[in-house]
Amino acid sequence: MTDPTDTRDTGPRVGTPLWAFLAGATVIGCTALVVALLRLDTTGLVELGRTALFWVVTVLVVLGELRPVMVSSAAAVGGTYPSAMFTFAVLLHYGLPVAVLLQAVAIAVNGVVTRKAWHRVMFNVSQSTLALTAAAVVLGAFGIMPSAVAPWVPSGADLPAIGLAGVAYFATRAMLVCGAVALHERRSIVRVLRATVGPQSLVYAALLGLAPPVVVVMAHSPGIVPLFVAPLAAVYFTATLSMRRDHQALHDELTGLPNRKMLIVSTEEALAEARQDERVGLFLLDLDRFKEVNDTMGHPVGDRLLQMVAHRLTHSVRPGDVVARLGGDEFAVLLPSIRDAHAAREVAARLRAALTEPVRLEGMTFDLDGSVGIALYPDHAPDFEMLLQRADVAMYLAKEGRTGVELYQADKDRNSPERLNLLGDLRRGLDNHELKLHYQPKVSLADGTVHGVEALLRWRHPVHGAIAPSEFIPLAEQSYLMRQLTEYVINEALEQAARWWRAGLPVQISVNISARDLLDSALPEQLEAGLARLQLPPSAIQLEVTERILTGQQAYTHDTIKALAALGVPLALDDFGTGYSSLIRLQRLAVSEVKIDASFVRRIAESEDDNRIVRSIVDLVRSLGLRSVAEGVESDAVALRLAEMGCDLGQGWLFGRPMPAQDATAWLRDRHMTSPEATYDLHPEVTTA
């Protein structure tokens, strides 16, 4: 996207506020430079040029302008050039004309080395000249007017004058630079100053504070002036460590983009400064075919692809817009200022256009695409959390409908304010490990041996007490938390499986996942990494999907199901009998187990219709070579009837209620001790229902 105020290459468009600001500052600064140079005593400069000290200081000024001291990873803060220390020392010792001359030369050399645009070089020369001029005016007010023929050496009594001159120098540079940044990125100058003054004032205080000792050494022991490189190196080292810590805390390690933490800060600042006639836009973007690259070329190439995507996104937005990586192949884009929904859709379309350009890696060409969800402030949400949640809803709609871009629509979001509050509590509950897994056994109806346990997700809210899964699971499925909740459940289940396997109870854990989870290409990767970390075989976990997955999601989930099958993780079909068209498609899904819905099982002893339905399902499952599991077995009569039908396994209160991990462990140990002949083909299922 080309922004009219972008000065990185061609400069600002004539007539824009940024152009007027830069042009005005450049004209005034260049005028001040010319006036200062006209006052330069050429005879004194020639004599000065014959001294080794002058050239040593010149080299130090030029070298100090080549690489800035970075104290923050925030773009608005930028860097501080160490040349300021030596230039300020030259100002104190030789006066303004020599100082602006050396500074202009150093900035010109920097422009050539770094290939800066000419307008940026001219502006940098101008703002540094004006800053030195402001400092010289303050010194002149105290009667301090050094020159090349009459160098000045400060004493202790001159510290107030030097301090005020340093403040004038810093304030002038800060106002000019921050003004340009604010106009360039369409941000409030107060916000830019707030982000800039604190970090840079410390560096300027250190650099300008060293200038008077440099002057004293220049006057009395010029040969040891180069030793000031040592404290300068210390400043570099300290600032680098500070910036590294700051960068690691606020940026993604792989792509270098801002992370969720920095996105939150940037969004809150944008919301606080939003104007009434403008919107703040938050986009969520998810790659649609990223997994193909990982599967075909491996993770290193996938990482390079993510870096290329990050590069494309950052070069497709305007200065001041924020591109962040939230994890995996999910990115966010913050537009601090956007006109309306139509403009937001245009930006989203440009982002997708940048992504759809073919990618060539390792001699192969890949076609990518992305789904973008848009939420606007104040139209759709008042704060970051709700903006993110509603952008996520819109992105899911875009992915589900394969439209590419969707704006949040309230009529398609089932989340009420109360449910949104519960969503926030759920996020905090995940962070605080308030959610626990309980386990319910699956038992052979033929001989009573244990074939597994089903793990059920339970949440005890610190204020509201127990929250039913039927309340928070659908809420998570409609929000950005579903991925985090699934990761949490899988990790907890794998950890428990590892404890059981190490204790001599080789229990296989099956996790009930949603259709949305099967849209996540990172799911097989998470399972593979978890199994490898805990040294468990793929059969240690089983995934359950509902029958509804067969009716509308197969096109989207096909790749994920293939990846799970390749990994060796078995699948089970849950709630069988409640969906549609499943008999036709069942054999196409690579499942090893079919669970018959409890609503049919409970009534088979009283209802002939339910009895015939269950018998038909059992016969169908057996004919396909699959294992059948009856849910909701609560009486001996039902268990006997199921056994007569040939149903393989039963699950329900008749055999055991859901138990915490500790109680389930004791139950399994007791069962193992009393039934040594039992076959522990244990398939503990982690369901979230």
N, C-alpha and C positions, 0 to 999 in steps of 0.2 A: 504494500500500500504506500503510495506517495503522499506525504503530508506537506502542505504548502509552507509550513514553518520549519521544516527539517533543514538544518544548516550543515549536515554532515558532509555533503558533497558539493552541491551547487549554491548553497547559501539560501537565505530566506527570500521569499517572493517580495518583490518591490511593493511597498505600500502596506505591508502587514505591520502590526505592532512590534514584532521582533525585529524586522528590518529597520524600522524607525529607531528603535533603541540601540541596535548595534551601530547603525550609521551615525547616530548622534554621539555615542560614546567614542567611536573611532575618530570622528572629525575633531572632537574636543581633545582627545588624547594625543592625536598626531600634531595638533596645533601646539599643545603643551610641550611635546617632544621637540618640535622645531624651535620654539622659543628658548627652551633649555639649551639646545645645541648652539644656538646663536650666542648664548652667553658663555660658551665654552672658551676658555683661554687656550688657544692653539699652541702658543709657546710653552705654556705650562704642561699641556698634554704631551707635546713632543719630549720635553724633559722627563715627564713621568714614564713615557714609553721606553726610555733608555734604562729604566731600573728593572731588575729581575722581579721585584715584588709585584709590580703592576701586571706582568704577564702571568705570574703565579696566580694572582687573584682573578685575572681574566679567565684562565683555564678552569679555576674552581667554580666561577659563576656559570660558565658554559656547561661544565660537567654536571653541576647541580640542577641545571634546567632540563637535563635529558630524561631523568627518571623521577617521578614524584614519590613522596612519602604517602602511602595509603593507610589511613587509620580506620576506614570503614568500607564495607562492601556495598553500601548504599550508593546508587548512581548519583544522587543529588549531592552527596558529600564530596565526591571526587578526591583529588590528591593535592598535596602541598609540595611545591618544589623547593628543595634545600638551597637553591640559588638565592632565595630571599635573605638567608643569613649573611652571605657575602655581599650581596647588593646593598643591603641596609648598612653593612659596615663601610662600604665604599661611600655611601651617602653621608655617613657621619664623618668620615675621614677626608674625602676629597670633594664632597659637595654634590648637588643635584645633577649638573651636566654630565659628569663622568659616570654617575650611577645609572642614569637613563640610557647612556650610550652602551655601556656594558650589558645592561639588561636587554636592550633591543637586539644586540648582536646575538646574545644567548637564545632569545626566543626565535630569531630567524634561523639559527642553526637547528634548534629543535623542530621547527617547521619543515626544514629540508629533510632531516633524518626520519621523522615520523610521517612525512608526506601529508601534512595538514593542508586543508584548503586555505587559500590566500586570505579570505575574509576572517578566518579564525586567527591566523597569525597577526593580522593587523589589529584585531580586537584585543588579543593578548598583549601586544606591545602597548596599545592605548591604555588598557586598564592598569597595567603595571606602572606606566608613566604617570598616570593620574594618582596612583597610590603613593608613589615616591614624591610627587609634587605636594600632596597633602601633608606627608611627613615633613618635607622641607619647610612648608609654611609654618608648621608648629615649631620647628627648631628656630626658624627666623624670628618668631614671636618672642623667643627667649634670647635673641641676640646671637644665635649660633649660625654662622654662614661660612662654612668651610669651602675651600676651592683647591684646585690642583696645585697652585703655587703657595697656598697657605693651609696645609692640612690641619685638622683639628683632632685633638685627643681628649676624650671625656674624662671627667673625674667623678668622685662620689657625689658631689653637689649637683651634677648634671643628670642624675638618674630620673628625677621627675620629668624633665624635658624629653629625655629619651623615651621614657615610658609612654608619655602622651603622643609622641611622634609614632611610636609603634602601634598604639591604638588607632591613630588616624590612618596609618598604612593598612592595617588589617581591615578596618571598617570600610574603607574605600573599595578595596579589592572584593570584600564579601558582598557589598551591595551591588557592585557591577556584575560580578559573576552570578550571584543568586538571581538578580533581575533577569539576566539572559536565560538562565536555566528555567526560571518560572514561566517566561514567555514561550520558550522553546517547547516545554512539556505541558503547557497549559495548566499550570498549577499555581496555587497561591504563593506569593513571595514569602509570606509569613511561614508557611509550611516548609519551604525550601530553606529559609534561614534557620528554622528550628532544627532541621536535620543537619545543617552545615556548621553553624556557629560553634556548637559544643565541641565536636571532635576536632575541627580545624583550629579553634582558638588555642587548644593545648599545644598543638604542634607549632603554631606561629609564636606562641609565648616562649617555647624552647628555642626556636631558631633565632628570633629577634633578640631574645635575652642573651644569646651567645655573641651577638654582633659587637657590643662594647668591648668585651675581652679581645675579640679579633682585632679591633682598632688599636687597642693598647699594644698588642703583640706586633702589629704592623709598624707601629711607631718605634718600638724599642728593640724588638727581636724578630725582624721580618723572616729570618731563616726558619723559624719554627711555625710559621703560619700553616704549612701543610698538615701539621699535627692536628689541626681542628677537624680533619677528616675523621679522626677517631670518634669524637662525640657524635659526629654526624652519622657514622656507621651505627652507633648505639641507638640513635633515634630511628634509623631505618629498621634495625633488628626488632626493637620494641614495637614499632608500628606494624611491622609485618606480622608478628605474633598476634597482636590485637586484631588485625584484619582477618587473619586466618581463622581465629576463634569465632569472630563475628560471621564470617562467610560460612563456616561449617554449621553454625546454629541456624542460619537463615536461608541456606541454599541447598539445592539437591546436588549430591556428590557427582552423579554421572553427567548431568547436562549443564550444571552450573546455574540453572534457573532458580528463581526464588521458590522456596518450599511453602507448605501450608501455613507455617507460622508467620512468614513474611507476608504472605497473601492476606492473612487476617489483619495484620497491622496496616497494610496498604489500603485495604478495603475500608477499614474503620476510619482512616484519615480521609479517604475520598468521600465517604458518607457524611462526615462532619463538615466538609467544605462544599458539598453539593449545592448548586444554585437552583432556584425555583424553576427556571425555564429549561433545565437540563436533567438528564438521567445519569445514573451510574449503572453500568452494565457488567454483569458477571456471566461468563461463558464457561461451560464445562465441555471438554472435547475428549472423545475416546476414539482411538484408532480401531477400525473395523477388521483389518486383515493383518494386524501386526504378528499374530501367532504363526502365520505362514512362514514368515522370515525366520523366526526362532526355530521352527520345526525343520525348515529346509537347510538353513545355514548355521544354526547354533547361536548360543547366547552372545558371544562376542560381536557377531554381525548384528544381532538384534540391538545390542547396546549402541553400536555405531548408527543404526537407523534412528534410534531415539534421539541421539545427538543431532542428526540431520533434521529431524522433525523440529527439535527445539530451535535450531538455527533458522529454519524456514518460518516458524511462527514469530520469532522475535523480529524478523525482517519483514513481516507482513502487517505489523501494527505501527501505530504512531508513537513518537517519543512521549513518554509519560505513561503509556499503557503498560500493564504488567502481565508477563507470561510466566506462569508457574507450573511446576510439575508436582502433582499430588501423589504420584506413585504408579508403578507399572506403566501402562500406556495411556494414562489419564492426565490431561493437562487442563489448566484453568487460565482464562484470560480476563483481566480486569480492565474495563474502560472507565477511568475516573470521570469522563465527561462524554456523553453521547446524546444526540439531539432527540431521538425518538426510537420507537420499535423498528420502523422501516430502516433507519440508519444502522441499527444493531444487526438486522438481518443482512444488510449489505456487507458489513464487516465480517460476519460469520461466513458468508458466501466466499469472500476473499480468502479467509483462512482455509476453507475447504479446497479452494482452487489451488492454493499453494501446496497443499498436501497431496493432491491428486496427480501432480507432475510425477512421471515415472522415476523410480529410484534405482540406480545401478550400483550394485555391490558385488564384489567377488565375481565379476564377469556375468552376473545375472541381473535382469531387470524385474523390479517388483512394482506392482500397482497398489497404491494405498488409497484409503478413503477414511473419512472420519465422520462421526455423528456429533453434532453441536447442540447443546441445550442453552437457552438464553433466559435469564431472569433480570429484571430491571428494578432499580430503586427510583422512586418510591412506589411504582405501579404494582409490583408483585410482592415486595418484602421490605421490612424496615431495618433489617440488620444483616450481618454477614451470615450467620448460621442459617437463617431462613432463605436468604438469597442462594446460598449453596444448595440447600435442600430442594428449592424450586427449580434451580438450573439443572439439578440432577434428575428431577421428574421430567423436565423438558427433554433432556438428553436421552432418557430411557424411551420416551415417546418417539424421538427421532430414530433411534435404533430399532425400536419395535416396528415402526411403520416404514422404515427404510426411506425416509424423506430427506435425511441429511441434516437439516436444520429445523428446529422447532422452538417457538417461543412458549414460555410457560402459559398454560391455560387453566384457570381455576376450576372450570367444570370437569376437567380430567384428573384433578388431584383430590383424592378422598381424605386429605389430612385436615382435620379441624384444628382450631387453636389449642384445644386440650390435648389432641394427639401430637401436635408439634411440641408442646411442653413435655409430653411423655417421651418424645424423640430425643430431646435434649437430655432428659434423665437417663435414657437408655445409653446414650453416648458416654455419659459420665459413669454409668454402671459398668460399661465395658472397661473403661479405664481403671475403675476401682475393683474389678473382678467380683462384682456382685452377682453375676450370673454363674450358675453351677449346673453341672450335668448329673442327672439321676439315671439309674440303670434298671431296666426291666428285662427279665430273662425270656428267651425263646426256647421252648422245650419240645422234644420229639413226642408226638402223639402216639407213637407206636410203643416206645419203651421208656419214656420219661427222662431220657438223657438230655443234658443241656447242649444246645447248639448255638447259643449266643445270648447277647443282651442288647437291648435297645436303650440308648442313652437319650434321655428327654431333658430339654433345656428348661431350667427353672430360674426365676428372677424374684428375689425378695427385695422390694424397694425399701430403703431406709425409713421412709415416711408412710407410704401407703401399704406396706406389707407385700404379700405375695401378689404378683401380677401374672395373670393367665397368659400362656403363650399365644392364645388366640387374639390377645390384645396387642402384643408388641411385635410378633413375627410379621403379620401383614403390614404393620407400620414400617418395619425395617425394609421389607421388600419394595416399598414405594419410595425409598429414600436412599441417600448416599451411604447409609450405614450397613446395607445388606452385605457388601463385600467385607467390611470389617467384622460384622457379626459371624459370617461364615468362616473367616480366617480364625476367629476366636474359638469357635466350636471345633473346627478341625484340629487346631493346636491342642486344645484341652483333651479331645478324644485320643489323639496320638500319644500324648503324654501318659494318659491313663492306660492305654494299650501297652505302652512300653513298660510301665510298672507291673502290669499283670504278666506280661511275657517273661520279664526277669524273675518274677516270683513263681514261675512254673505253671502259669495259667495262660496258655496261648490264645488269648481272646481277640477275635477280629472285630473291629469297630466300623459300623456303618453309619454314615452321616446323611441325614435327610437334607437335601439341598433344593433350592427353588429353581424355577425356570431361569430367573435372572442370573443365578450363579453359573448356569451353563452358557450364558452369554459372555462370561468372563474367561478370556483365554489364559489368564494367570492361574486358574484353578489347578490344572494338572501340574504346573510348575511348583505351586505351593505344596501339593501332595508329594511330589517327587523329592523336594528338598527336605520336607519333614520326615519322610520315611528314611532317607539317607542319614539325616542327623541323628535319629534315634535307633538306627540300625534295625529297622523293621522291614519285613517283606511286604510287597504290595497287597497281599491278601490280608494284612493286618487291619485294613480298613475297607468298609463297603459304603458306597454312596446310594442313597435312596432318592428317587425322583418320583413325583406324583404322575398319575396317569394323564393329567392334562398336558404334560410335555409332548404327548403323542399327537395332540390335536392341532396345535398352532405354532410350535416353536422348532419343529424338527429341522427346518432349513437353517436356523441360526445355531442350533446346538450340535449339528452333525460333526463339525471339526473337533469340538471339545470332547464329544463322546468317543470319537476315534482316538484322540490322544489319551483318554482314560483307559480305553481298551488296550492300547499299545503299552501303557504303563503297567497294566496287569491288575488295576483296581476294579473289583467286581461292582456291578450295578444291581440294584433291586428296584422293582416297580411298586410304589406304595399306593394305598387306597384304590386298588383295582376294582372295577365295577361301577365307579361313579362317573366315568368320563364317557366320551363318544368316539366311535370309529376305532376303538383301541384293539378290537379283535383282528382287524385287517392289518394294523401296523405293529402289533406286538412283536411279531417274529422279526421285524426289521431292527428292533432295538436290542443291543447286545446285553441283555440282562440275564442273571443267573437265578433270580428269585422273584416271585410275585406275591405281594401281600394283599389278602382279601379284606376289603373294608369292613370295619367292625359293625357298621349299620346293618349289614346282611347277616353277619355271623351270629349276633346276639339273639336273632329271632328264629334260627333254623329249627329249634325244638318245638316252636309253636306255629310257625308259618310255613305252609307247604311251598308257597311262592319263593320265599327266601331260601328254603331248603333246595329247591330246584336250581335257583340261581347259583348258589355256592357250589353245588355238585357239578354244574356245568363248567364253572370256572376251574375247579380242581381238575376235571377231566381235560379241559383245554390246556392247562398248564402242564399236566403230565404228558400230554401228547407232543408238546413242544420240547420236552426234556428238561423242564425247569422245576425248581422247588417251590412248593406252595406253603404260605404261612397265613394262618387265620388270626386276625387281630380281634381283641375284645372277648376272649374266652373267659367266662366268669362262672361257669357251672360245670359239674361233671357230665350232665346230660348233653350239653353242647360239645364237650370234649369227646365224648363217646361217639356222637353222631359224626363229627369231623373225622375221627379215626376210621369209622366205617366207610366214609367216602374215599379214604385214601389220602387225606390231607397230610402233608409231611410234618409241619410244625404248628404249634399254637403259642399264643402270647396273650396274657391278660392277668387279671387279679387272681384267677384260680391258681396260677403257678407262682405269682409273686408281684407285689406292687413295685412301682419305681422306687429305687433305693439310692441314697448317697453313695459315693464311691467306696467309702470305708465299709458300709453295711453290705454293699454288693460284693466286695472282696471276701468278706467273711462268709457270705452266702455261697459264693463260688467255691471257696475252700472246703466248706462243709459238704457241698454236693460232690466235689471231687473225691473227698475222703470216703464218703459213704457209697459212692458208685465208681470204684476204681476201673470198672470195665467201660465206663462212659467214653464215648468218642467226643473229644473236645474240638469239634469243628465249629468253634465258637465264632459267631458273627455278631458282636455287639454293635448295635446300630445306634448312631447318634442322630436322633430326629429332633427337630426343633418344634414339634407340635405337641 
